[in-house]
Every structure is written in structure tokens, then in C-alpha cells.
Amino acid sequence: MSSLSILLLFGAIIWFWLDSARAREIATAICTRSCEQQGLQLLDQTVTLRRLGLRWPPQGVRIRRMFRFDYSEEGTSRLTGYIILIGVELEDFSFDRPVTTQSKADDGDKVVPLRRKPPES
């Protein structure tokens, strides 16, 4: 193997590591902000990578990462949410909340709808 090939391989590894660290920071920031808006507690203050793959959007080949995070509504239970990034752009975000009936009228104002970004044409 030539020294140029070795340098290119190391360059690709370093690029992937830096890109992954940036995507993880972005996912953590989105989760933190969303939990604060919903009145939830982000547990462990971090996200974990669950899946890694490639996607071919109109902009070209991008890395698709699915992160998992844990949160709590009242500090007693541990619930799981997911966030998916294509490159560094948000594709999907979800809280895995159990369906509950609300008994108080003032609890309804805590619901914030999360909408998927429409595809650009």
C-alpha cells in the first residue's frame, strides 16, 4: 500500500470521526431544547448512536444517523425518544410517550406539535 493511500485512509477516518462528533452535538442540542420546551428532563444529558447508514437525497450522498435518548416526565420513569439526522439536518424526532388521559384543563397547554420539515422542491 502506498503512503498516499495510507494518508487518504487516515484522512477519511479523521473526517468521519469529526463529522460524527458534530452530528452528536447537534442531536444533543435538539434533544435538550425539545425537552425544555416540553417540560421534560433529558436524562444523562446525551444521545447514543443506534443506527448508521447512507441516504441519497437530491443534494447527494449523506450519512443517516439514528440517535436514542432517555428522558423523564416527573423524574420517576425513564422513557426513550429517537432523533434521526441526515448529514446534520433533522429528518425525524419523536418522544416515545405513553398515551394518557388528561384530567386537568391546564395540562393541555403543554402539548407542542412537532412537524416534519416539508421536502424542498
N, C-alpha and C positions, 0 to 999 in steps of 0.2 A: 504494500500500500504506500502510495507516495505521500510525502509530507503535506502536499496541498489537500489531498483527500482527508487526512487527519485533521488539518486546520478547519476545513469545511464541516466536518462532523462535529468537532468541538464547538464551532460557531453555532450550528443548528441546535445543539444541546443547550447552550447558554441562552439562545433566543427563546427556546421553548420554556425554559425554567423562568426567565424574566416575564414572558407573556402569561404564564400560569400564575405567577405571583400577583401580577396586575389584575387578572381576572378574579382572583380570590379576594383581593382588596375591594374591588368594585362590588362583588356579590355580598361581602360582609357589610359594606356601607348601605346597600339597598335594603338588606335584611334589618339592619339596625334602624334605619329611617322608617321602614314599614311597621316594625314592631312598636316604635314610639308613637306613630300615628294611630295604631290600633289599640294602644294602651296595654301592650303585651311586654313581656320580659324576654329578651333574647338570651338564652342560656349559653354559657361557655364563651359568649362574645365572638363566635367564629362560625364558619361554614366548613363542611367537609366534602371533598370531591367524591361523587358516586359513580358517574359515567363520563366517558370521554369518547368523542367521535368526530367525524368530519361532516360538514354540510356544504352544499354548493348553491348558495343564494346568488342572485344576479350580480352581486359585487365580486364574486369569485370564491375560491375555497376558503372556508373558515372553520375554526375548531369549535365544536359544540361541547360545552361542559355543563353537567348537571350537578348542582351542589345540594346538600341536605343541611338543614339547620334545625335546632331544637329551640322551642320557646315554651313559655308558661303563661297561662291566663291569670292565675292567682298565686303562683309560687308553689303550688302543691302538686301539680301534674306536669308531665313532660310530654309535649306534643311535637310533631315533626312537620316541617314545611320544606318545600322544594323551590329552587330557583334555577332557571336554565338560561345560560348566556351563549350566544353565537358570536364568537370573537369577544368583544367587550360590550355588545349590545344585548339588552334584555329581551328574551324571547317569551318566557313564561315565568310566573311567580304564583305560588299557592300556599295557603295555610291549610293544614290538614285538621280543620276544626270539626268537632262533632256537632251535629245538628241539635240545638237545644231550643226549647220554647221560652220566650222571654216573658217574664211575669211582671216586670216593671216597665212603665211607659218611658222612663228616661233612659233605659238601656238601648233603645233603638237608634239613638244618635251616635253610637259608637261604630256603626257599620259604615265602612268606606269601600265603595265598589272599586275593584281593580280591573282595569280594562286593558286588553291586549292592543298593542300599537298596530294601526292598520298598515297593511303592506304598501310600500311605495311603488308607484307605477311609472 
